[in-house]
Amino acid sequence: MKPLVHIIDDDAAIRDALEFLLHTHGIANQSWPDAEHFLLDYRDSMRGCVLLDVRMTGMTGPECFDVLHRRACRMPVIFLTGHGDVPLAVDVLRAGAIHFIEKPPQQALLLSAVREALQRDAQMQAEVDQHSGLAERINQLSPREREVMALVLEGKLNKVIADELDISMRTVEVHRSNVFDKMGVRSAVELATLLSRSPDRAGGA
C-alpha cells in the first residue's frame, strides 16, 4: 500500500486543518472521525504513520494504540492532545509512540515529526522486504544444500564437509555452487554477511 499519514481525530475542524497542511507540503494522508472507524478499515498492509488524538468520544487514543499494538502494527504513532498530560505522554512514549504533541501543533514541529515517522516506516518496510526476499532465497535450497550451507558457514573445507555428510567432494562442490547461485553471493564471506542481516540463521532456516 502507498504510505499515508492516517489522521484519527473526532474534531472535523482539526482533521480538515491537518489534511490541508499535509497536502500543501506534498504529504499524502487520509482521515477518520474516530478510532472505531479506523480500526474497521485497518489492514496489516497499511504503511505510513498514525496521527492519533488522545481524547475522543468512544474509544480513546491510548485505547486505540493498545489495539494496534495487539495487532502488531508497525506504523509509527504520533499522539495529538489538547490537554497537557505529562504522565500520559510518558506512558505512551514508553509504550512505543514516537511523539506527543500538544494542540494546536506548531506546523514546523508537526511536519518534522511526520517526516521522521514516515522515514522510520520506510526503513522498517525496507528491512521487512529484505528479510522476506532472503527467506525466499533460503526456501529455494534443497535440504542437502542447506546442510552444506550450514557447514560452509562454520568455515569447514569441502573435504571435511564431504566426510561429515558422507558424500564425494565433487558433490559438495556442486551443492556449494548451487547455494552461492541461489543466494546470490560469490563467496562464503558474502554468504555469512548476507545471513547476518537476517533474524533467521542458516542452521534454523
C-alpha positions in Angstrom: 0.0 0.0 0.0 1.0 3.6 -0.6 2.4 5.3 2.6 -0.1 7.7 4.1 -0.5 9.8 7.2 -3.5 8.3 8.9 -5.3 11.1 10.8 -7.7 10.0 13.6 -9.5 12.9 15.3 -13.1 13.4 16.2 -12.8 17.2 15.6 -13.7 17.8 12.0 -12.0 21.3 12.0 -8.8 19.7 13.3 -9.0 17.0 10.6 -9.5 19.5 7.9 -6.6 21.7 9.1 -4.2 18.7 9.3 -5.3 17.4 5.9 -4.7 20.8 4.3 -1.3 21.3 6.0 0.0 17.9 4.9 -1.5 18.2 1.4 0.2 21.6 0.9 3.5 20.0 1.8 3.0 17.1 -0.6 2.3 14.5 2.1 -0.4 12.0 1.3 -3.0 11.5 4.0 -6.4 10.0 4.9 -8.6 10.8 7.9 -11.1 9.0 10.2 -13.6 10.6 12.6 -12.8 8.2 15.4 -10.7 5.2 16.4 -13.5 2.7 15.7 -13.8 3.7 12.0 -10.1 3.5 11.6 -9.8 0.1 13.2 -12.6 -1.2 11.0 -10.6 -0.1 7.9 -7.2 -1.1 9.4 -5.1 -3.6 7.4 -1.7 -5.1 8.2 -0.5 -3.9 4.8 -1.1 -0.3 5.7 2.0 1.9 5.6 2.9 5.4 6.7 2.2 6.7 10.2 -0.7 7.5 12.5 -1.7 10.9 13.9 -3.8 9.9 16.8 -5.9 12.3 19.0 -5.8 11.4 22.7 -9.3 12.3 23.9 -12.1 11.3 21.6 -15.7 10.2 22.0 -15.9 6.5 22.2 -12.5 4.8 22.1 -9.7 7.0 23.3 -6.4 7.4 21.5 -4.4 5.3 24.1 -7.1 2.5 23.8 -6.7 2.6 20.0 -2.9 2.5 20.5 -3.2 -0.6 22.6 -5.4 -2.4 20.0 -2.8 -1.5 17.3 -0.1 -3.0 19.5 -2.0 -6.2 19.8 -2.4 -6.3 16.1 1.4 -5.9 15.7 1.0 -2.6 13.8 4.4 -1.4 12.7 3.4 2.1 11.7 4.9 4.8 14.0 2.3 6.7 16.1 2.2 10.4 16.9 -0.2 11.5 19.6 -2.0 14.8 19.5 -3.7 16.3 22.6 -5.4 19.5 23.5 -4.7 18.8 27.2 -1.3 18.9 28.8 -1.0 15.5 30.3 2.6 14.7 31.2 2.0 11.2 32.9 0.1 10.1 29.8 2.8 11.4 27.5 5.4 9.4 29.4 3.3 6.2 29.3 2.6 6.3 25.6 6.2 7.2 24.7 7.4 4.3 26.8 4.9 2.1 25.0 6.4 3.0 21.6 4.8 6.2 20.4 7.4 8.4 18.8 6.0 11.9 19.6 3.4 13.5 21.9 2.4 16.9 20.5 0.0 19.5 22.1 -2.7 21.2 20.1 -2.7 23.4 18.2 0.6 22.0 17.0 3.3 24.2 15.6 3.4 23.5 11.9 7.2 23.0 11.8 7.2 20.6 14.7 4.3 18.6 13.3 5.8 18.3 9.8 9.2 17.4 11.3 7.5 14.6 13.4 5.5 13.3 10.5 8.6 13.2 8.2 10.5 11.4 10.9 7.7 8.9 11.3 7.4 8.3 7.5 11.2 7.8 7.3 11.1 5.2 10.1 8.2 3.4 8.4 10.2 3.3 5.1 13.2 1.9 6.9 11.2 -0.8 8.7 9.5 -1.7 5.4 12.9 -2.0 3.7 14.0 -4.4 6.4 10.9 -6.4 6.1 11.3 -6.6 2.3 15.0 -7.6 2.7 14.2 -10.4 5.2 11.3 -11.6 3.0 13.5 -11.8 0.0 16.2 -13.6 1.9 13.7 -16.1 3.2 12.5 -16.8 -0.3 16.1 -17.5 -1.4 16.7 -19.8 1.5 13.4 -21.7 0.7 14.8 -22.4 -2.8 17.6 -24.5 -1.3 17.2 -28.3 -1.1 17.6 -30.0 2.3 21.1 -31.1 1.3 22.1 -27.7 0.1 21.0 -26.3 3.5 23.2 -28.8 5.2 26.2 -27.9 3.0 25.5 -24.1 3.6 25.5 -24.6 7.4 28.8 -26.3 7.3 30.3 -23.8 4.8 29.3 -21.0 7.3 31.2 -22.9 10.0 34.3 -22.4 7.9 34.7 -26.1 7.1 36.6 -27.2 4.0 35.0 -29.2 1.2 36.8 -32.4 2.2 35.6 -32.1 5.8 32.1 -31.4 4.6 32.3 -34.4 2.3 33.4 -36.6 5.2 30.7 -35.4 7.6 27.9 -35.8 5.1 29.4 -39.0 3.6 29.3 -37.7 0.1 32.0 -37.0 -2.5 34.0 -33.8 -2.7 32.6 -33.3 -6.2 29.1 -33.4 -4.8 30.0 -30.9 -2.1 31.4 -28.6 -4.8 28.1 -28.8 -6.8 26.0 -28.2 -3.8 28.2 -25.3 -2.7 28.0 -23.7 -6.2 24.2 -24.1 -6.1 24.0 -22.4 -2.7 26.0 -19.5 -3.9 24.0 -19.1 -7.1 20.6 -19.3 -5.3 21.7 -17.0 -2.5 23.2 -14.5 -5.0 26.7 -14.5 -3.5 30.2 -15.3 -4.7 31.9 -16.4 -1.6 31.4 -17.8 1.9 32.2 -14.4 3.4 29.5 -12.8 1.3 27.1 -15.5 2.3 27.9 -15.0 6.0 27.4 -11.3 5.7 24.1 -11.7 3.9 22.7 -14.1 6.6 24.0 -11.9 9.4 21.3 -9.3 8.4 18.5 -11.8 8.9 16.9 -12.9 12.2 16.8 -16.4 10.7 20.1 -18.1 10.8 21.2 -20.7 8.3 21.1 -23.6 10.8 17.5 -22.8 11.6 16.3 -21.8 8.2 
